[in-house]
């Protein structure tokens, strides 16, 4: 890159963002037109808030393996991985085959079938906490039903949640305060990775504490792992108070054959699953100790037309029984760990506030040093850098979440990872002065 180009790209963050937005918009007129038309029939022009960003979202037309093509003809390496749900990529032939075969046998059968027993047995055999489980259509529903189970089992009401945590569209807990979309339940917000404060709050509310729900690594909160000490503290507090400890492993279940709970050796009372386990179909599940789950035999109803839909049950059985074996999970975890180390070496070598937190195949970019161990309120400079990073990656043909999150899929190969590392290196070089000015701890 010439010195003149570097100087222009580093003029100031506001100017750099204006230029990046303009270039993005100019290259995607069809996406712009689709967004304009969509706003006439949908608030915000979309039906999924995480996909909305200014000036308008790129609309994708098709996918194959770990590639995407938008309606303006641009090709991308897909590093978003459908926010961890797209673990198998877009064209896994074994999943396609079983879906076509299942469709030929009918779509909605209004009856139990062999598929749910098969998938349930697979999952109970893999996750240490699962003695019994039930299916839902999403991780959001799974978390709601797990909380229902915990409150019914304990006869209590209060739910300890983590600040910065996310358990679905109606169970989100931003640092700034309550979300208007979150259900009005008696939640007890608790700082993430703060064992002392969690202990104080749990003991203060022990008489009415029904559940402690936690992501072993925050997903939407920035791919920040919980420390083993913190999770062990929560396990001890649940035992002490009689509360039900729930691990939301909707995202982190990919971290080993038995999820992050197996990798850490900490077993919750209940676990919630979702995302990729349905092979790309709508999926959720909740389960745990047999005595807790026994409520669903007669005491607590759990309805849902599509809970055991034949497509998800069939795809999930192939996905978890044939493709994402314990060995495949371990290999993916190792590949992600190596990638994150390489990415962090880029910022460290340049002395810039640029790095990635995460575990295994999930990671999120941050523009501060040292890297965070808990959620934080980003500065305006950090938010600007995050947006600029997204647009620069898009310009390089790399598609990741707007918030800077990456979730690797199984088809992503070493050459693809090299390409991503190179793009991050280019970003660090060409935007170095903006990183020093806008980052934290530079």
Beta strands, then each sheet from edge to edge (+ up, - down):
strand 1: 60-64
strand 2: 67-70
strand 3: 75-78
strand 4: 132-136
strand 5: 158-162
strand 6: 165-166
strand 7: 172-173
strand 8: 187-190
strand 9: 209-214
strand 10: 244-248
strand 11: 270-274
strand 12: 284-288
strand 13: 355-359
strand 14: 362-366
strand 15: 398-399
strand 16: 405-407
sheet 1: 1+ 2- 3+ 15+
sheet 2: 4+ 12- 11+ 10+ 9+ 5+ 8+
sheet 3: 6+ 7-
sheet 4: 13+ 14- 16+
end
